Every structure is written in C-alpha cells, then in structure tokens.
C-alpha cells in the first residue's frame, strides 16, 4: 500500500489500523449468521417458486400439501393483506395467486419471472416442507416470453399491462449544440457495447428466522442492507403500523447490493404472523440453497449501450452521444436508480460541451436487475473509458494525456450542467496512478503462468499489455432522494469524572463485510475521546437504532460519520450539564440533490463524489485465449482513511469481484431461465485466478463535507477495472472487445477472427 501521507496511528480513533472487533468470530466460525441461528423449537419454511417465466395462474389446489405429514400451514396470496412491494415502485406481488385482497397495483395472477413466489409451506422439518411443496397442484396458461431488450421494445407483449409499455422509465440529457460538436470533431469513434449479468455470489445465502415477540411485534432476524426499509416493506404488505414490525440483522456474509431488495423478509414475517394466529409460540426458519439464491434474487443489469465520441486533433472532446438500454427484468427493483447512475457515467468524468444521452429501463420476463456494487457505474464507465481508449488510439495519443486534457476538475461543469461539488480531486488521482504504474515506461516483470491454474504457455504465445481507466462515482443517494442518517451516542462515567470513561454507539447501519461497525466504533472513539476498547456498538435493530439509510451508494462512512459526530456533540452537551449517562441523538442531512429536468437533464444530482484511476497489466496466451492479470495499480482519494487496513481490503475485494465480472462470470439466461445456477458452472475467481499483485494507492485529500474529510470509496475500485483490462488486452493483442466476460473461448475466437 502507498499513501499520500502515512496515517497517524491513534489509540483506536480515526486513522488507526485497529483490528476488527468481529474478526476472531468470523475466522473461527463463531459468528452468528442468519443461517446458523436456528432455534431449538423452530418450524421450517419452504418458499415455492412459480418456475414460470411468463404464465397466468389458472388454478392452484393446496389440499394435498396441507394434508402432508408435518405441515403446519400453507400460505398463498390469499394470506397477504396488501399483495405488493418494491423498493422504489410497488410493481411486484408478494405472491402469485388467484385469491387476493385486491389492494395491489400489479396483477398478482401472472408470474413474470421463474422465481416469483406462489406459496410458503411451514412444517416441522425442512424435508417435510420440501415434500409438501411437490404436492401443490398448479395449472398455468402459458404467455409469450419476452426474453431480451430488443423483443421487449416492440411492446408486442407487455410484461406489465398496467404500465402500458415495456419501456417504462426514461432519462434524457441535452447539452450544448450537437451539430456544432460534430462539426468541430476531427476524429469520431463509435461503438455498441453489450454488458452482461453478474451474480452477487455472497458467502451467506438468504436465510431468516421470524417470530412474534412478547410485545406482539412481528420480528424477522435476517441479513440485509437497510433494516428500516425492510421494516417498512413488511409493514406495508402485512398492513401493520411500522412499530409492530421489528427487523434485526444477524452477521451478514456479504451483500454487494444483492440484499438491498426483499427476498425472505416479507414472506417470513407473514409465516410468523400466521403461525402465531394458530396459537403456536414457535419461530419459523428458512435457509435457501445456493441454487435457490442464484435463481431467486436480482443480478447486475445486462445492458446494450451505443455510444459516439468526437474530439479535435489535440484531444479536446467536442461531443458525446449515447443510448443506454437497461434490462430491468420482470420488476423494477432499483432499475430506475441504477439507470440514473449509468446515465450520468456514460459520458465519463470529463468536461463535455455537447451531449445527447437517452437512457431507458425496459421490462423483460427474465431475472430482475437491481443494486450491485457500482450501481450502474460499471456499465457506464466501461463504455466511457473504452471510448476514450479507442479515441487515444485513433489520435495516436497517450491515454493518460488524453484524460489530462479533458478531466473534470475543481469548478468544472458536469454533464447535467451543474457545477461539480467542491473537492474534485480526479487530476491528482490520475497523476498518482500514472506515476505508481510507471505509465509510459516498461511493464513490470511478470511471473510465469501458473501450471496449476492454467495450461502452461509457450513463451512465444504470450503477449503482454497495459491499460488505463479513470472515473468517478457518487457518494450518497441521488436525484432528490431525501437523504438522512441517525445515530445515538451514550457517554458513561461517575459524577466526579471530567471525561466519560466509556461510550455506547447505537446505529442502524449494516455490517456487510466491509468493516462498517469497526469504522463506527473508531469514529465514536475519535468524536468522544473514549478509548476504542471502551466503545460498545449496538447495531442494525429497528427496536433500538435509528434509520441509517441503506448500506449502498458508497454512503455509509460519509453519512454515519457525520451522524456520529453530531450525536457525540449532543452527548457532550448533556455531559457538561451533568447527565449520567449523557445521551445525544442526531439526524444528519446532507445538502439536497435534485431530480433532473425530464427534457434537458439539467440539475444537481449528487452532493459528493469519489474519484479513482486504475492501471492494469496483463499477459495473454494467444494459443489458448487465457488471460492473466499480472498487476493492478488502483488509486483512490478516500478523503481520510478511517482505518487504512479496511480501505485496502475494500480495494482488493472490489478488484477481485470486478475481475470475475470481466473475465470469468458468465450467467447463462435463455427463454427467461437461468441455466447455470450453481457455482460449479458459474465461475467466480478462485485463488489461482485473481490478479498476481494489487497495489492499493490511497490519497487523503479531504472532502469538504466528509467526517474528518472522509469520502466513500467501496464501489470505486470496481468501476474502472473492466475497461482497464479491455484496454490492456487490446494493447497486448491489437483486438478490442466490446462485450465480455473474456472467457478463453471468446478471446480465442476473436483472435482467430
């Protein structure tokens, strides 16, 4: 790791390389994940999927299932008070069925996705619940499958009749004079890019335990990214006041956006409520298999993007034109928000005088797209940065120099005609990455191909190359969403103590593997002056913690830190007034953002950004098509590293996840069905596949609004990796790839072609 300045190691506060408090339990196996927390007297639930990409339910007979051995209850759509949900749009039924309350915007008789739920079976054992599921008798009327974007755009078959069109959400940018922009261009590059699905493949599959507690609250213990949103979604579907629903997060084995939307939360709450109504004071547990998980939750969106870029001979950008077509799948999930990020990033992190961008989210009868690390940024940045690298080639210009001449900087006007928020540091990040990667100099020495991981390469068949990419990503929610984050700090000590001797932090933010709870405790220690080992954390429980907002959008360190600082200040006031314990509560609200004008795209979409640049060196075996990444230089301005070791972990983790996206992870979806829902055929990187060396370069150039200057960075190392790899492969072979993953067969076919 290299840093702009070596962080001062404090006694557990901001900047300290302090061990994670949950590290021992996680490496020893003692951590309590939702799938491990099975009460002794638990009943077990089986969630039954429709297994129909597009069909109307004609009849369902549950008699045989209800009579099966060990079955306690069979729940269907008739049991759901309000049969609809959705994080940003209520466009999805909780369960598909014929009997329903009628309080649903969307027709609940139609399955639009093979993982739509049709029943929940509660039984004494998992095997009894699974056996009863086989006894359900369901008759379907088959409807035409709308398998891809091209077919969906014709509107010949509507996925959602209530929407009136499959192209249900659109954004526009109209900036400057496009005619003049093209007239000024000496060179134009143009391309159509295909972006693939990606599976989250987190360590812990979906699991939950639910019960009705002593206060009559429907309680769900699970893993997610926003406990308060889970609570509200459950309460809406069950037609309960929010306070009658409690959500608790157990240890979470990764999320990456995949646990932002609902999977088990609502149906497990419903199961607990119905079991309680039967007079049984027993919890209900459900744990999906890996196959159920891959089939049953959303993916990174596949997309088709056409782009055109013009520049003068000296490399000055004159115009950008793009059409972004995002496959939302069967339901919106967060597609409208993901589309917004792709819409902003497809022009790149550059000063663009003239732009015309149209972005559309489109329903199909396939697996829904939703939140995934980068949230639309990887799709947009892949196109923007590949276009820039192609432009550099066309101009005969160094790709770093091309970026220097166009990059956003302090005071720049962004693509939405708003001045960038203060703290634009991309020029510094760009230069630091280029220096650390020795851009313009010889490649670093590469190790021989690993004969265990790959076929041994003939020395004459290996070609080496280097690629570069840079970019930006919003920190926090966008487009006018009401951002907020709450914290409570309690200070303890005796009346005669001048300073508190211990502290408690109550915060709703989820720990999804990134070290958030460790960072919360370190920021509390810094804000209160209490040693870290005397700071106790209480997290992710709607009964005891405030609304943190989602652990997404690279926002949690920024938002939580500001809320913790505010709560600590309030607690210190109470301490000075003699309160013991001294309690401080604070709700942080950042500067407002704006929705974009529907015709021009004008507006201020974000209040803060993070900035990154990456250089990648590869070796390509032109006889087999195998690619090895030899070295990654990943440079990031994090504002202030709350815990530098955790920052490095985020960089390395993001690089490995992006490595799978661009090189090996090939989710096969045909006729609306996932054909490889197992890790034996969906290939995430193994230890022999990951980059041989990752150099994490951390700059600490304070964000003016960030707590102690910190800005979010968890998504940033992911976003620019794919275009940097593609550029490196081109440098090695002379071939551009406009789609991926770069599996050996695809690479070999292109090289031979």
C-alpha positions in Angstrom: 0.0 0.0 0.0 1.2 3.5 -0.8 -0.4 6.6 0.7 -0.4 10.3 0.1 0.8 10.7 3.7 1.3 8.0 6.3 -1.7 8.0 8.6 -1.1 8.8 12.2 -1.8 5.8 14.3 -4.1 6.9 17.1 -5.3 4.8 20.1 -8.3 3.4 18.2 -9.6 6.6 16.6 -9.8 7.9 13.1 -6.7 6.8 11.1 -5.8 3.8 13.3 -5.0 0.4 11.9 -7.2 -1.2 14.6 -8.2 -4.9 14.3 -11.9 -5.6 13.6 -13.9 -6.5 16.7 -15.7 -9.2 14.7 -12.6 -10.7 13.1 -12.0 -13.5 15.6 -15.6 -14.8 15.4 -15.6 -14.7 11.6 -12.3 -16.6 11.1 -13.1 -19.1 13.9 -16.6 -19.9 12.7 -18.2 -18.5 15.9 -20.0 -15.6 14.1 -23.8 -16.0 14.2 -25.1 -15.7 10.6 -28.8 -15.8 9.9 -28.5 -19.3 8.5 -26.8 -20.5 11.7 -29.3 -19.1 14.2 -31.8 -21.9 14.2 -33.8 -22.0 17.5 -34.3 -25.5 19.0 -38.1 -25.3 18.7 -38.1 -23.9 15.2 -40.5 -24.7 12.4 -39.2 -24.6 8.9 -40.4 -22.8 5.8 -40.1 -23.7 2.1 -40.6 -20.9 -0.4 -42.1 -22.3 -3.6 -41.2 -20.5 -6.8 -43.5 -20.4 -9.8 -40.9 -21.9 -12.2 -42.7 -20.0 -14.9 -41.0 -17.0 -16.7 -44.4 -15.8 -18.0 -47.7 -17.5 -17.3 -51.1 -16.8 -15.8 -52.2 -19.0 -12.9 -55.5 -20.8 -13.8 -55.9 -22.8 -10.6 -54.0 -23.9 -7.5 -55.0 -26.8 -5.2 -53.2 -26.9 -1.9 -55.3 -29.7 -0.3 -52.7 -32.5 -0.7 -49.9 -30.2 0.6 -51.9 -29.2 3.6 -52.6 -32.8 4.5 -48.9 -33.9 4.2 -47.0 -35.1 7.2 -45.7 -32.4 9.5 -47.2 -29.5 7.6 -48.4 -26.7 9.9 -49.6 -24.2 7.3 -49.6 -23.5 3.5 -49.6 -19.8 2.8 -50.7 -18.3 -0.5 -51.6 -14.9 -1.9 -54.9 -15.1 0.0 -52.9 -14.7 3.2 -51.3 -11.4 2.1 -53.2 -8.3 3.2 -51.5 -6.0 0.6 -50.1 -8.1 -2.1 -47.4 -5.7 -3.5 -44.0 -4.5 -2.7 -40.9 -2.8 -4.2 -38.1 -0.7 -3.0 -38.8 2.3 -5.4 -42.1 1.1 -7.1 -44.8 -1.2 -5.9 -44.8 -3.3 -9.1 -44.2 -6.8 -7.7 -46.7 -9.2 -6.0 -45.6 -10.7 -2.7 -47.0 -14.0 -4.0 -48.6 -15.0 -7.3 -52.2 -16.4 -6.8 -55.8 -16.2 -7.7 -57.1 -15.1 -4.3 -56.1 -11.7 -3.1 -57.3 -8.6 -1.3 -57.4 -6.6 -4.5 -55.1 -4.0 -2.8 -52.4 -4.3 -5.4 -51.3 -2.1 -8.3 -50.0 -5.1 -10.3 -51.9 -8.1 -11.4 -50.9 -10.9 -9.0 -52.2 -13.8 -11.1 -49.3 -13.5 -13.6 -45.8 -14.9 -13.0 -43.3 -12.7 -14.8 -40.2 -14.4 -13.5 -39.3 -18.0 -12.8 -38.6 -17.1 -9.1 -42.0 -15.4 -8.4 -43.3 -16.9 -5.2 -46.5 -18.9 -5.2 -46.6 -20.4 -1.7 -44.8 -20.7 1.7 -45.1 -24.1 3.4 -44.4 -24.3 7.1 -43.6 -27.7 8.5 -41.9 -29.4 11.4 -38.8 -30.2 9.3 -37.2 -28.9 6.1 -37.7 -32.2 4.4 -41.4 -32.3 5.2 -41.8 -28.8 3.9 -40.0 -29.7 0.7 -42.1 -32.8 0.2 -45.3 -30.9 0.7 -44.2 -28.4 -2.0 -44.1 -31.2 -4.5 -47.8 -31.9 -3.8 -49.0 -28.4 -4.9 -51.3 -28.7 -7.9 -51.0 -25.6 -10.1 -52.3 -25.1 -13.6 -50.8 -22.4 -15.8 -51.8 -20.6 -19.0 -48.5 -20.1 -20.9 -47.8 -16.5 -22.0 -45.2 -15.4 -24.6 -41.7 -15.0 -23.1 -40.2 -11.6 -23.6 -36.6 -12.7 -23.5 -34.5 -9.7 -24.3 -34.4 -5.9 -24.7 -34.8 -6.0 -28.5 -38.0 -8.0 -28.3 -39.4 -6.0 -25.3 -39.0 -2.7 -27.1 -41.6 -3.7 -29.7 -44.3 -3.8 -27.0 -45.8 -6.7 -28.9 -46.2 -8.5 -25.5 -46.4 -6.3 -22.4 -44.8 -7.6 -19.2 -46.8 -5.2 -17.1 -50.1 -4.3 -18.7 -50.7 -1.6 -16.1 -47.5 0.2 -17.3 -48.8 0.4 -20.9 -45.3 -0.2 -22.3 -42.2 -2.2 -21.5 -40.0 0.9 -21.8 -41.3 2.2 -18.5 -38.6 4.7 -17.3 -36.6 7.2 -19.4 -34.0 9.9 -18.8 -32.5 12.5 -21.2 -29.6 14.8 -21.4 -29.5 17.6 -23.9 -26.4 19.9 -23.5 -25.0 22.4 -25.9 -25.2 22.2 -29.7 -24.7 18.6 -31.1 -24.4 19.8 -34.7 -21.6 22.1 -33.7 -20.0 19.4 -31.6 -19.8 17.0 -34.6 -18.6 19.8 -36.9 -15.8 20.6 -34.5 -14.7 16.9 -34.3 -11.7 15.9 -36.3 -12.0 12.3 -35.1 -15.1 10.3 -34.1 -15.2 6.9 -32.5 -18.4 4.9 -32.3 -19.4 1.5 -30.8 -22.2 -0.7 -29.5 -21.4 -2.4 -26.2 -23.0 -5.4 -24.6 -22.8 -5.6 -20.8 -23.5 -8.9 -19.0 -25.4 -10.1 -16.0 -23.4 -10.7 -12.8 -24.4 -12.8 -9.8 -23.6 -11.5 -6.3 -22.3 -14.9 -5.1 -22.1 -13.7 -1.5 -20.7 -16.1 1.2 -24.0 -16.3 3.1 -27.1 -17.2 1.1 -30.5 -15.8 2.1 -31.7 -17.0 5.5 -34.1 -15.7 8.1 -35.9 -16.6 11.4 -39.2 -15.0 12.3 -41.5 -14.9 15.3 -43.9 -12.7 17.2 -42.2 -11.3 20.3 -43.6 -10.7 23.8 -44.7 -7.2 22.7 -46.7 -8.5 19.8 -44.2 -7.4 17.2 -43.7 -9.4 14.1 -39.9 -9.9 14.2 -37.5 -11.0 11.5 -33.9 -11.8 12.0 -32.1 -11.9 8.7 -29.3 -10.2 6.7 -29.9 -7.1 4.7 -28.7 -3.6 3.9 -31.3 -1.3 5.4 -33.3 -2.6 8.3 -35.7 0.3 8.4 -36.6 -0.2 4.7 -37.2 -3.9 5.4 -39.4 -2.9 8.3 -41.5 -0.6 6.1 -41.8 -3.1 3.3 -43.0 -5.8 5.7 -45.4 -3.4 7.4 -46.9 -2.3 4.1 -47.5 -5.9 2.9 -48.9 -7.1 6.2 -50.9 -3.9 6.6 -49.4 -3.2 10.0 -48.1 0.0 11.7 -44.3 0.2 11.3 -43.8 -0.1 15.1 -45.4 -3.6 15.1 -42.6 -4.9 12.9 -39.1 -5.4 14.2 -36.1 -6.3 11.9 -32.8 -7.4 13.4 -29.7 -8.1 11.3 -27.5 -11.1 12.3 -23.9 -11.4 10.9 -24.0 -10.9 7.2 -21.8 -12.7 4.8 -21.6 -10.1 2.1 -24.3 -8.2 0.3 -22.9 -6.0 -2.6 -26.4 -4.7 -3.3 -27.9 -8.1 -3.5 -29.6 -7.8 -0.1 -31.0 -4.3 -0.7 -34.2 -5.7 -2.1 -36.6 -8.2 -0.5 -36.2 -12.0 -0.7 -37.3 -13.7 2.5 -38.2 -10.7 4.7 -41.9 -10.3 3.8 -42.9 -13.9 3.4 -41.1 -14.9 6.6 -42.9 -12.2 8.6 -46.1 -13.5 7.1 -45.2 -17.0 8.2 -44.5 -15.9 11.8 -47.8 -14.0 11.9 -49.9 -16.9 10.7 -48.1 -19.4 13.0 -48.8 -17.1 15.9 -52.5 -16.9 14.9 -52.7 -20.7 15.0 -51.7 -20.5 18.7 -48.2 -21.7 18.3 -45.4 -19.8 20.1 -42.7 -21.2 17.8 -40.3 -19.4 15.5 -40.0 -20.2 11.8 -36.7 -20.6 10.0 -35.8 -20.7 6.3 -32.4 -21.0 4.6 -32.1 -21.1 0.8 -29.7 -23.4 -1.1 -27.2 -21.8 -3.3 -29.3 -22.7 -6.3 -32.4 -21.0 -4.8 -30.3 -18.0 -4.1 -28.9 -17.7 -7.6 -32.3 -18.1 -9.1 -34.2 -16.1 -6.5 -32.5 -12.8 -6.2 -31.7 -10.0 -8.7 -28.5 -9.5 -10.7 -26.3 -6.8 -12.0 -28.2 -5.5 -15.0 -27.3 -6.6 -18.5 -27.4 -3.6 -20.9 -26.9 -2.6 -24.5 -25.2 0.8 -24.9 -24.5 2.6 -28.2 -22.0 5.5 -27.9 -20.4 8.0 -30.1 -17.5 10.3 -29.1 -15.9 13.2 -31.0 -12.7 15.2 -30.4 -10.3 17.6 -32.1 -6.8 16.5 -33.2 -5.3 17.9 -29.9 -7.6 15.6 -27.9 -10.3 18.0 -26.8 -13.7 16.4 -26.5 -16.3 18.1 -28.6 -19.4 15.8 -28.3 -20.8 12.7 -26.7 -23.9 10.8 -27.8 -25.2 7.7 -26.2 -28.2 5.4 -25.9 -28.4 3.3 -22.7 -30.8 0.3 -22.8 -31.0 -1.4 -19.4 -32.7 -4.7 -19.0 -34.8 -4.3 -15.8 -36.1 -7.9 -16.0 -39.5 -8.7 -14.6 -39.7 -6.0 -11.9 -38.2 -2.6 -11.3 -36.4 -3.3 -8.0 -33.9 -0.4 -8.2 -33.6 -0.2 -12.0 -34.7 3.4 -12.2 -32.0 4.4 -9.8 -29.3 2.2 -11.4 -30.3 3.7 -14.8 -29.7 7.2 -13.3 -26.1 6.3 -12.4 -25.4 4.7 -15.8 -27.0 7.8 -17.4 -24.6 10.1 -15.6 -21.4 8.0 -16.1 -21.7 7.0 -19.7 -20.1 10.4 -20.7 -17.2 9.8 -18.4 -15.6 12.0 -15.8 -14.8 14.7 -18.4 -15.7 18.2 -19.5 -18.2 17.6 -22.3 -19.5 20.7 -24.1 -22.1 19.0 -26.2 -24.1 15.9 -25.2 -27.2 13.9 -26.2 -27.9 10.9 -24.0 -31.1 8.8 -23.8 -31.4 6.1 -21.2 -34.2 3.7 -20.8 -35.2 0.9 -18.4 -37.1 -1.9 -20.1 -39.2 -4.8 -18.6 -38.5 -8.3 -19.8 -39.6 -11.7 -18.4 -36.2 -12.5 -17.1 -34.4 -12.3 -13.8 -34.7 -8.7 -12.4 -31.7 -6.4 -12.4 -31.0 -4.4 -9.2 -28.4 -3.0 -7.0 -24.9 -4.4 -7.4 -21.6 -2.7 -6.4 -21.2 0.3 -8.5 -24.9 0.7 -9.2 -24.9 1.4 -12.9 -21.4 3.0 -12.8 -19.6 -0.1 -14.1 -21.8 -0.3 -17.2 -21.5 3.4 -18.0 -17.8 3.7 -17.1 -17.0 0.6 -19.3 -18.4 2.4 -22.3 -17.0 5.8 -21.5 -13.5 4.6 -20.8 -13.3 2.2 -23.7 -14.4 5.0 -26.0 -11.7 7.2 -24.5 -9.0 4.5 -25.0 -10.2 4.0 -28.6 -10.0 7.7 -29.1 -6.5 7.8 -27.8 -5.5 5.1 -30.3 -7.2 7.0 -33.2 -5.4 10.2 -32.2 -2.1 8.4 -31.6 -2.1 10.0 -28.2 -1.1 8.6 -24.8 -4.3 7.6 -23.0 -3.3 9.4 -19.8 -2.5 12.6 -21.6 -5.9 12.4 -23.3 -7.5 12.3 -19.9 -5.4 15.1 -18.5 -6.8 17.4 -21.2 -10.4 16.7 -20.5 -10.8 15.5 -16.9 -13.2 17.1 -14.5 -11.6 19.4 -12.0 -12.5 21.9 -9.3 -15.2 24.3 -10.7 -15.9 22.1 -13.7 -19.5 21.9 -15.1 -20.7 18.3 -15.1 -22.8 16.5 -17.7 -26.0 17.8 -16.1 -24.9 21.5 -16.4 -24.3 21.8 -12.7 -21.0 22.8 -11.1 -19.3 19.8 -9.5 -19.5 19.7 -5.7 -16.3 21.1 -4.0 -13.5 18.6 -3.6 -12.9 17.4 -7.2 -9.5 15.6 -7.0 -9.5 13.5 -10.1 -6.5 15.3 -11.6 -4.4 14.4 -8.6 -5.7 10.8 -8.6 -4.9 10.5 -12.3 -1.4 11.6 -11.8 -0.7 9.5 -8.8 -2.0 6.4 -10.5 0.1 7.1 -13.6 3.2 7.6 -11.6 2.8 4.5 -9.4 2.0 2.4 -12.5 5.0 3.8 -14.4 2.8 4.7 -17.3 4.9 5.4 -20.4 7.7 3.2 -19.0 8.4 -0.6 -19.3 5.9 -3.1 -17.9 6.7 -4.6 -14.5 8.3 -8.1 -14.7 5.6 -10.9 -14.9 5.7 -14.2 -13.2 5.4 -17.4 -15.4 1.9 -18.8 -16.0 0.8 -20.9 -13.1 0.6 -24.5 -14.5 -2.0 -25.4 -11.7 -4.4 -22.7 -12.7 -3.8 -22.7 -16.5 -2.3 -24.7 -19.3 1.5 -23.9 -19.4 2.0 -21.3 -22.0 4.7 -21.4 -24.7 7.0 -18.4 -24.3 6.3 -17.4 -27.9 2.5 -17.4 -27.4 2.4 -14.9 -24.5 1.6 -11.2 -25.3 1.7 -8.5 -22.7 -0.1 -5.2 -22.5 -1.2 -2.4 -20.2 -4.5 -0.5 -19.9 -5.7 2.6 -18.1 -9.0 3.9 -16.9 -10.3 6.6 -14.6 -13.6 7.8 -13.3 -15.9 9.0 -10.6 -18.9 7.7 -8.6 -21.5 9.5 -6.5 -21.3 9.2 -2.7 -24.9 9.0 -1.3 -28.3 8.9 -2.7 -29.1 10.9 -5.8 -31.8 12.8 -7.7 -33.6 14.4 -4.8 -34.0 11.4 -2.6 -34.4 12.5 1.0 -31.1 11.5 2.4 -30.7 11.1 6.2 -28.7 9.1 8.8 -29.4 8.8 12.5 -27.1 8.0 15.4 -27.2 7.9 19.2 -24.2 8.1 21.5 -24.3 7.5 25.2 -21.5 8.6 27.5 -20.9 6.9 30.8 -18.9 7.8 33.9 -19.2 9.0 37.5 -20.3 12.4 38.5 -16.8 13.4 39.6 -15.2 12.3 36.2 -14.2 15.2 34.0 -14.4 13.0 30.9 -16.5 9.9 30.1 -14.9 6.6 30.7 -17.0 4.5 28.2 -19.4 5.0 25.4 -22.2 3.2 23.5 -22.9 3.9 19.9 -26.4 2.9 18.6 -26.5 2.9 14.8 -28.7 1.1 12.2 -26.0 0.8 9.5 -25.4 -2.8 8.4 -22.1 -4.7 8.6 -22.0 -6.4 5.2 -18.3 -7.4 5.3 -16.8 -4.0 4.7 -15.9 -3.3 8.3 -18.6 -0.6 8.9 -19.2 -1.4 12.5 -15.5 -1.2 13.2 -15.4 2.2 11.5 -18.4 3.3 13.5 -16.7 2.5 16.8 -13.4 4.2 15.7 -15.3 7.3 14.7 -17.2 7.3 18.0 -13.8 6.9 19.8 -12.5 9.9 17.9 -15.6 12.0 18.4 -15.8 11.4 22.2 -12.2 10.8 23.3 -13.1 7.5 24.7 -10.6 4.7 24.0 -11.7 2.3 21.4 -11.8 -0.7 23.7 -14.3 1.1 25.8 -16.7 1.9 23.0 -19.6 -0.6 22.7 -21.6 -1.0 19.5 -25.3 -1.7 19.2 -26.3 -2.1 15.5 -29.0 -2.9 13.0 -32.1 -3.4 15.1 -35.2 -1.3 14.3 -36.2 -1.5 18.0 -33.0 0.1 19.3 -31.4 2.1 16.5 -32.4 4.9 14.2 -32.8 5.0 10.5 -29.4 4.8 8.9 -30.4 4.7 5.3 -29.1 1.9 3.1 -25.6 0.5 3.2 -25.2 1.3 -0.5 -24.1 4.1 -2.8 -20.7 4.3 -1.0 -22.5 6.4 1.5 -22.2 4.8 4.9 -18.9 6.0 6.1 -19.7 9.6 5.0 -23.3 9.6 6.4 -22.6 7.6 9.6 -19.5 9.6 10.4 -21.4 12.9 10.2 -24.3 11.4 12.2 -21.9 10.1 14.9 -20.1 13.4 15.2 -23.4 15.2 15.6 -24.6 12.7 18.2 -21.3 12.9 20.1 -21.6 16.7 20.3 -25.1 16.4 21.7 -24.0 13.9 24.2 -21.1 16.1 25.3 -23.5 18.9 25.9 -25.6 16.6 28.1 -22.4 15.5 29.9 -21.5 19.1 30.7 -25.0 19.6 32.1 -24.4 16.7 34.5 -26.4 14.0 32.8 -25.2 10.4 33.6 -25.4 8.7 31.2 -25.2 11.6 28.8 -27.3 10.8 25.7 -27.0 12.5 22.3 -29.2 11.8 19.3 -28.6 13.3 15.9 -30.0 13.1 12.4 -27.6 14.1 9.7 -29.0 15.6 6.5 -26.5 16.4 3.7 -27.0 19.1 1.1 -30.1 18.5 -1.1 -29.8 17.0 -4.5 -32.2 17.5 -7.5 -34.2 15.4 -9.9 -33.0 16.0 -13.5 -35.2 18.0 -15.8 -37.1 15.5 -17.9 -36.3 17.2 -21.2 -32.8 18.6 -20.7 -31.3 16.6 -17.9 -30.3 19.8 -16.1 -29.9 19.5 -12.3 -27.6 18.8 -9.4 -27.9 15.0 -9.0 -25.3 14.5 -6.2 -23.7 16.2 -3.2 -20.3 14.4 -3.2 -18.2 12.1 -5.4 -15.3 9.7 -5.0 -12.5 9.6 -7.6 -10.4 6.7 -8.9 -7.9 5.6 -11.6 -6.5 2.2 -12.4 -3.7 0.7 -14.5 -3.8 -3.0 -15.3 -1.1 -5.2 -16.8 -2.0 -8.5 -18.4 -0.5 -11.5 -20.2 -2.5 -13.2 -22.9 -1.8 -16.7 -24.2 -2.8 -16.3 -27.8 -2.8 -20.1 -28.3 -5.4 -20.8 -25.6 -7.2 -17.4 -25.1 -6.3 -17.4 -21.4 -5.7 -14.0 -19.8 -3.8 -13.5 -16.6 -3.8 -10.1 -14.8 -0.2 -9.5 -13.6 -0.6 -6.2 -11.8 -3.2 -3.7 -10.8 -2.5 -0.2 -9.6 -5.6 1.1 -8.0 -5.5 4.8 -6.9 -8.3 6.4 -4.8 -8.9 9.6 -3.0 -10.7 8.4 0.2 -10.6 11.9 1.8 -9.5 10.4 5.1 -8.9 6.7 5.8 -10.9 5.9 8.9 -9.0 2.6 9.1 -6.4 2.2 6.3 -6.3 -1.6 6.5 -10.1 -1.7 5.9 -9.6 0.6 2.9 -7.0 -1.8 1.4 -9.4 -4.7 2.0 -12.1 -2.8 0.1 -9.8 -2.1 -2.8 -8.6 -5.7 -3.1 -12.1 -7.1 -2.7 -13.6 -4.9 -5.4 -10.7 -5.7 -7.8 -11.3 -9.4 -7.4 -15.1 -9.0 -7.8 -14.6 -6.9 -10.9 -12.1 -9.4 -12.2 -14.8 -12.1 -12.2 -17.2 -9.7 -14.0 -14.8 -9.1 -16.9 -13.1 -12.4 -17.2 -15.0 -15.5 -16.0 -18.5 -15.0 -14.6 -20.9 -16.0 -17.4 -24.5 -16.2 -16.3 -26.5 -18.0 -18.9 -30.1 -16.9 -19.3 -32.3 -18.3 -22.1 -36.0 -18.1 -22.5 -36.2 -16.3 -19.2 -34.5 -19.1 -17.2 -31.1 -19.1 -15.5 -29.3 -22.2 -16.9 -26.3 -22.4 -14.6 -27.5 -21.6 -11.1 -24.5 -23.3 -9.4 -21.0 -22.2 -8.5 -19.7 -25.3 -10.4 -20.8 -23.7 -13.7 -21.0 -20.0 -12.7 -17.3 -19.4 -12.2 -16.3 -16.8 -9.7 -12.5 -16.3 -9.4 -10.5 -18.8 -7.3 -7.2 -18.1 -5.6 -5.3 -19.2 -8.7 -7.3 -16.8 -10.9 -7.0 -13.4 -9.2 -4.5 -10.7 -10.1 -1.0 -11.6 -9.1 -0.3 -8.1 -7.5 -2.6 -5.3 -6.4 -1.0 -2.0 -5.5 -3.5 0.0 -3.4 -2.7 3.7 -3.6 -4.6 5.8 -1.0 -4.8 9.5 -1.3 -6.3 11.5 1.6 -7.5 14.8 0.1 -10.3 15.8 2.4 -13.9 16.1 1.2 -15.1 19.4 2.4 -18.3 17.9 3.7 -17.0 14.5 4.9 -16.5 13.5 8.5 -12.8 14.2 9.3 -12.6 14.7 5.5 -13.6 11.1 4.6 -15.5 10.3 1.4 -17.0 6.9 0.4 -14.9 4.5 -1.7 -16.3 1.0 -1.5 -17.6 0.9 -5.1 -14.9 2.9 -6.8 -12.2 0.2 -7.3 -14.8 -1.9 -9.1 -16.0 0.7 -11.6 -12.9 1.2 -13.8 -11.5 -2.3 -13.7 -13.2 -3.8 -16.8 -12.3 -1.0 -19.2 -8.7 -1.1 -18.0 -8.5 -4.8 -18.6 -10.0 -4.5 -22.0 -7.5 -1.8 -22.9 -4.6 -4.0 -21.7 -5.8 -6.9 -23.8 -6.0 -4.6 -26.8 -2.5 -3.4 -26.1 -1.3 -7.0 -26.0 -3.2 -8.3 -29.0 -4.5 -5.4 -31.1 -8.1 -6.6 -30.7 -10.9 -4.6 -29.0 -13.6 -6.4 -27.1 -17.0 -4.6 -26.9 -18.5 -7.4 -24.8 -17.4 -9.7 -22.0 -16.7 -11.8 -20.0 -13.4 -12.6 -21.7 -13.6 -16.4 -21.4 -10.8 -18.2 -23.2 -13.2 -19.4 -26.0 -14.4 -15.9 -26.6 -10.9 -14.5 -26.7 -9.6 -17.2 -28.9 -12.5 -16.8 -31.4 -11.8 -13.0 -31.6 -8.1 -13.5 -32.1 -8.6 -16.0 -34.8 -11.3 -13.8 -36.4 
